[in-house]
């Protein structure tokens, strides 16, 4: 081969090498762009996943036909026809004044044949079997798009928007078991400190509920000796590798009598449920239980996120302390009181069962006082409205005369003549009150540094 030919071949090789390098670089750039595009598309698609909303929740309420005649009003106070999803499961078909079935109630289903299930599992308690097996029946009725399964009783008031806000913080594709403890410490001791008390509501992510349903019969056979549905549910879930995540706003209400002292000192956590509505006094004076349930939901329709949450503020010119349970009550103390003391509920209620053991409750309490400087003047929620400026204003009216005189230790500024309190919508607030006026206005705002200590 001549030198000229060799030169031509070398030139051609160089050109081919350059072309190969060029094609290689183009390929690298193209693949990188494809990966970036793929990553971008993945991120975009993940953003498309809808935030958890009310349509992603399905309720399974356990009831019986006899009690539903009056308990339906409790459920209808919070149920939203054609919005809330789920069913009330009755023991027998509805009769009498339950027909035709109310459109304001959840649609009903009849529980599976318990006698057949008892025979199959040898379970010692048909009621327990029905409640636990009911979880499978709820899952069986669930439709596409369900992320969370809510189980509860028909004597419970639920706050669905708050449930949605809580559950939206969690990955519904994972296993979660949410519930609440009993307020009565012995109930937790007798059953378990690790169980969710089901009447107040337990919340299962759909994958966990589906797995529970798949294993429910074997679990009922395995624990056929247990006489508590909540404990059975707990151990069945635990056998799937999941433990309880307790939530503060789920209230079993294992209390008796007047629970206004408990409701008026609610911590700053989202209110989720109030159970045992049948076994306590009506929560508003001069109302039936059904009326009180609807009345409480009036405020909830405007802002569930603040329901019952306690706010404490001071009117220092008159040495008054205000404690507000938003949407429920307001208390005036005729003395500047420490927040740490005001945050403890007043024992207006009785224990769930008589017991000489102490302590009785799962929370700090203080006894009622006849000292006019320590006993509050009590006001209850009356009405709510939204102003033209978009502010939500709640009104509270006096519940009853206190009848023990005024507090004289801090200037003799009596609140006896105040009959109404107006509150617009955090822990601190300004009190506007003119001398002799029957009205006091409270405006919430952020705390200042020098206000954090009373």
C-alpha positions, 0 to 999 in steps of 0.5 A, a space after each residue: 500500500 502506497 503512502 498516499 493510500 495509508 494516509 487516506 485510510 488513516 484520514 477515514 479512520 479519524 473521521 469515523 472515530 470522530 463520528 463515533 464519539 459524536 454519536 456516543 455523546 449524543 446518545 449520552 445526552 439523549 439518555 440523560 434527558 430521557 431520565 430527567 423527563 422520566 423522573 419529571 413525569 414520575 414526580 408529576 404523576 405522584 403529584 396527581 394522586 389526590 389528597 385524601 378527602 371525605 370520598 376516600 373514607 368508608 364508615 361501618 357503624 354497628 347498631 341494632 334495630 331496637 336502639 336505632 329508633 332513637 339513636 338515628 338522630 345522633 348519626 343524622 347530626 353528622 352524616 352527610 347524605 350522598 357525601 359520607 360513604 358507608 352503612 349502618 349494620 343492623 341485627 334484624 331488618 328495620 320495622 315500624 317507624 323506621 320505614 320508609 328508611 330515612 334519606 338522612 340516615 346511612 343506608 342499612 345492611 343486615 349483619 351476617 348470620 351470627 348463629 352460623 358463624 358461632 357454630 363455625 368458630 365455637 366463639 363464646 360470645 355472639 356479640 363479640 363475634 358480630 362486632 369483629 366479623 363486621 369489619 370484614 362485612 364493611 370491607 366487603 361493601 367498600 367500593 373503589 377508591 377507599 383508603 380508610 375504613 372507619 368502624 364505630 357505634 351508632 351512639 357516637 358523634 363523629 367529626 368527619 372533616 377532622 378525620 380527613 385532616 388527620 388521615 391525610 397526613 398518613 400514607 394510606 397504602 401502608 398498614 395503620 391502626 388508629 384508635 383512642 384509649 378510655 378516659 377511665 383508667 380501669 377500663 384500660 387496665 381491665 382490657 388493654 392499654 394497647 387497644 383502640 376502644 372501638 365504640 369511639 371509632 377505630 380507623 384502619 388503612 384499607 390495605 390493613 382492613 383488607 388483610 384483616 378481613 382475609 384472616 378474620 375467621 381464623 382469628 375468631 377461631 384462634 381467640 374464640 375465648 375472648 369476651 371483648 370485641 376491641 381486645 379481639 380486634 387488637 390482637 388480630 391486628 397485632 398478629 398482622 404485625 401492626 400496633 395501635 397508634 393512639 389519637 388524642 381526639 378520639 373520645 370513648 367517654 367512659 364517664 357518666 352524668 354531666 360531662 361539661 367539665 370534660 368537654 370545656 377543657 379539651 386540649 389543642 388536638 383535633 376532635 374526632 368523636 364523642 362516644 357513649 352519647 346515650 349514657 351521659 346527660 345532654 351536653 347543652 342545658 334545656 335540650 334533649 340529646 338529639 337536639 344537643 347533637 345537632 346544636 354542636 354540629 352548627 359550630 362544626 359546620 363553620 370550623 371543625 378544626 377548632 371544635 372544643 379546643 381550649 383557649 385561655 386569655 386574661 382581662 387584666 384591667 378587671 382581673 378576669 380569666 376567660 377559658 373558651 372551649 370553641 363551639 361549646 362553652 366559655 368560662 369567666 373566672 373573676 381572678 387572674 388564674 395560671 394557665 396550668 391550673 385552668 387547663 385541668 378539667 373540672 370534675 362535673 362527671 362521675 366515673 364509668 363504674 364505681 371503684 375505690 381505686 385511685 387514680 380514676 382518670 387518664 387525665 389531670 382533674 380538679 374538683 369543683 369549688 365553691 370559692 367565688 374566685 375559683 368557680 367559673 361563671 359558665 356560658 354555653 354555645 348559642 349561635 354562630 355566623 360569618 361576618 361580611 369580613 369573613 370572620 366567624 363569630 360564636 355567641 355564648 349565653 349564660 348557663 345558670 346563675 352561679 349563686 355564690 357571690 363575687 370574688 373580692 380578692 382582686 378588685 371586686 369586679 363582678 361578672 354577674 351582669 355579663 350574660 353573653 360572650 361574643 368570640 371571633 376567630 392562639 392561645 392569647 386574646 383581647 377582651 373588650 368589655 365596657 363597664 356595666 355592659 352585659 356583653 363581652 367580646 373576645 378576639 383571638 390573636 397570637 401570644 406576646 412574649 410577656 403574656 405567656 405567664 399569668 
